[in-house]
Amino acid sequence: MPDPTSSAAASGAVLKYFGLHISAGALAAAMGFLVLWPRSMQEGFARLFCTIVASSVFGPMLVVHMHSSRPELFLSAEAVAHLYGLEPAFGLLFVATPLLVIAGLPAWWLIGAVLRFFERDGESWLGVVAQWFKRKLEK
């Protein structure tokens, strides 16, 4: 019989790892909702999902880039965490969480632009793309 504490610890570790990414992506999507409300529920879910995925995929890359180019940000954040009596790892979260949110915001706008482009004038998206290319080639 498996040890119940090991599975609980493993699920806690998975939740801790993915929880930050998902919550940062959801925060980015919420910020997008504040600025531009989607036209339909389907567009809202597509934007929300893509923002969370973009935050989870591109956010860690942005954090690594910032850590290599500006390590003093992370060192000062660790010092602030220490001043508050927190673990130094929380200093990483102080800097990483806004970066994860920033990484998710472009997906909100990109997905919205693509969806609105494909729904233009009630025509099929394939026809809109074909007409767009035709106009560009005629110029």
C-alpha positions in Angstrom: 0.0 0.0 0.0 1.5 3.4 -0.9 2.3 5.9 1.8 -0.5 8.5 1.9 1.9 11.2 3.0 4.1 10.8 -0.1 1.2 11.2 -2.5 0.0 14.2 -0.6 3.4 15.8 -0.7 3.7 15.1 -4.4 0.3 16.6 -5.1 1.2 19.6 -3.0 4.4 20.1 -4.9 2.6 19.9 -8.2 0.0 22.4 -7.0 2.7 24.7 -5.8 4.5 24.6 -9.1 1.5 24.9 -11.4 -0.5 27.1 -9.0 1.8 30.1 -9.4 1.7 29.8 -13.2 -2.1 29.4 -13.4 -2.8 32.1 -10.9 -0.5 34.5 -12.7 -2.1 33.7 -16.0 -5.6 34.2 -14.5 -4.5 37.5 -13.1 -3.2 38.6 -16.5 -6.6 37.5 -18.0 -8.4 39.5 -15.3 -6.4 42.6 -16.2 -7.4 42.0 -19.8 -11.1 41.7 -18.8 -10.8 45.1 -17.1 -9.6 46.8 -20.2 -11.4 45.1 -23.0 -14.4 42.8 -22.4 -14.8 39.9 -24.9 -17.8 39.9 -27.3 -18.9 36.4 -26.5 -18.5 33.7 -23.8 -16.5 31.6 -26.3 -14.1 34.4 -27.0 -13.7 35.0 -23.3 -12.8 31.4 -22.6 -10.4 31.3 -25.5 -8.7 34.4 -24.3 -8.6 33.2 -20.7 -7.1 29.8 -21.7 -4.5 31.2 -24.1 -3.5 33.8 -21.5 -2.9 31.2 -18.8 -1.0 29.0 -21.3 1.2 31.9 -22.5 1.9 32.9 -18.9 2.9 29.3 -18.1 5.1 28.9 -21.2 6.7 32.3 -21.7 6.7 33.5 -18.1 9.5 31.2 -16.9 11.6 32.2 -20.0 11.1 35.9 -19.1 12.1 35.2 -15.5 15.2 33.4 -16.6 16.1 36.2 -18.9 15.6 38.8 -16.2 17.6 36.7 -13.7 20.5 36.6 -16.1 20.4 40.2 -17.2 19.3 41.8 -13.9 20.4 39.6 -11.0 20.3 42.5 -8.6 16.5 42.6 -8.8 16.4 39.1 -7.4 19.0 39.8 -4.7 17.2 42.8 -3.5 13.9 40.9 -3.5 15.6 38.2 -1.3 16.8 40.9 1.1 13.2 42.3 1.3 11.9 38.8 2.0 14.5 38.4 4.7 13.5 41.7 6.3 9.9 40.4 6.6 11.1 37.2 8.1 10.2 35.1 5.1 12.2 32.4 3.3 14.5 33.8 0.6 12.6 31.9 -2.0 9.7 34.3 -1.5 12.0 37.0 -2.9 11.9 35.0 -6.2 8.1 35.1 -6.1 8.1 38.9 -5.5 9.9 39.4 -8.8 8.6 36.3 -10.8 4.9 36.8 -10.3 4.6 40.2 -12.1 6.9 38.8 -14.8 4.5 35.9 -15.3 1.6 38.2 -15.5 3.4 40.4 -18.0 4.2 37.4 -20.2 0.5 36.4 -20.3 -0.9 39.8 -21.3 0.1 39.8 -25.0 -1.8 36.6 -25.5 -5.0 38.3 -24.4 -4.6 41.0 -27.1 -3.4 38.6 -29.8 -6.2 36.1 -29.4 -8.7 38.9 -29.3 -7.4 40.4 -32.5 -7.3 37.0 -34.3 -10.8 36.1 -33.2 -12.3 39.4 -34.2 -10.4 39.2 -37.5 -12.0 35.8 -38.2 -15.5 36.9 -37.2 -15.5 40.1 -39.3 -18.7 40.9 -41.2 -20.2 37.5 -40.3 -18.3 35.9 -43.1 -16.3 32.7 -42.8 -12.8 33.2 -41.6 -11.4 31.5 -44.6 -13.1 34.0 -46.9 -11.9 36.9 -44.9 -8.3 35.7 -45.0 -8.5 35.1 -48.8 -10.0 38.6 -49.3 -7.3 40.1 -47.1 -4.5 38.4 -49.1 -6.2 39.4 -52.4 -6.3 43.1 -51.3 -2.7 43.0 -50.3 -1.6 41.4 -53.6 -3.5 44.0 -55.6 -1.6 46.9 -54.1 
